[in-house]
Amino acid sequence: MEISSKGSVVTIKDNIKSISDFQSIKKCLDELIANDNRVTIDIIDSMSMTSSVIGYLTKIIFKDKVQLCLRIGDQRLYDLLDELNLISQFNVRKVKS
């Protein structure tokens, strides 16, 4: 997985699948939300997301009051988030990858 950020937009490429991926995402988002309560995450081509990332995103929305927007490029990840009823909670948008 590759992660980068520019302003309040975080871009993630490749699959989100390991604990180290979660730690990288958490570190990047922790730095961003220290200065801004609005974050957009572009997940270009990951087909999945670990439960630790889902839990962390839930925490920053409800506890830290972060306004989150996920832009998803892979239909399988979009479908997973839909099945988990997270589309509205994570403000998910489907984009072409």
N, C-alpha and C positions, 0 to 999 in steps of 0.2 A: 504494500500500500504506500502511496505517496500522498503527502498532505502539504498544502501551502496556504498562505493567507495574504490577502491584500485588503486593507481597510477592515470592514466588518464582514467580508466574504471569505469563507474557507472552502477550498477546493480539495476534494478527495478523489484520487484515481486508483483503480484496481480494487480488489475485494477487501472488505473489512472482515477479518477472520480470526485475529489473534489477540491475545492480551496486550502485546506490544502495540498493536494497532489502536486498541482502546486507550492505552496510556498516551500515545501520540496525539490522539484526538482530544483527550481530556486536557493535556498540557496546553495545546494550541487554544482551545476554547476558554480555559481558565484565564489565559493571558488576555484574550479579547474581552471577555465579560467583566474583567476588572475595570475596563474603561468605557464600555458601551453595553447597553442592555438589549441591543438588536443585533442578531447574527443571522446570516444566510449561509447555508451549507450546500454546496454543489457536489452531489455524489454522482460522478460522471458515469461509471460503469460497474459499480459493485452490484452483485446480484443478491447479497445478503448483508446482515448487520448483526453483530453479536448482542446478546442480551445485556451485557455490561454497558454497551453504548446506548441501547434503548433506555436502560435505567438511568444513566447519566443525563441523557437529554430530558427525560421526564423530571429529574431533580432540578436542572437549571431552569426549566419552565416554571415549575410550581414553587420551588423554594427561593430561587434567585430572581424570579420574575423576569426572565429573559424572553424577549419576543423572538421566536425562532421561525425560520422558514427553511424547509428542505426542498431543494430542486433535484429531482431524481431522474437519472438518465436510463435506468434499466427497468423494464416492465416487471421483472420478477421481484425486485425489491419493492416497487410500488405495490404490487399485489400482496406481498408479505405484510407491509405496513397497513394495507387496507384490511386484511384478514385479522390483524391485531387491533383494529379500530383506532389507529393512530394518525389517520390522514388529517383530521381536523386539529388534533392536539399538537401535532408537529408542523401544521400548516404546510402540508406536502403539495408540491406542484410537479407534474410530469413534464419533462422537457426531452427533446430529441437529443440523443447522444451522438 
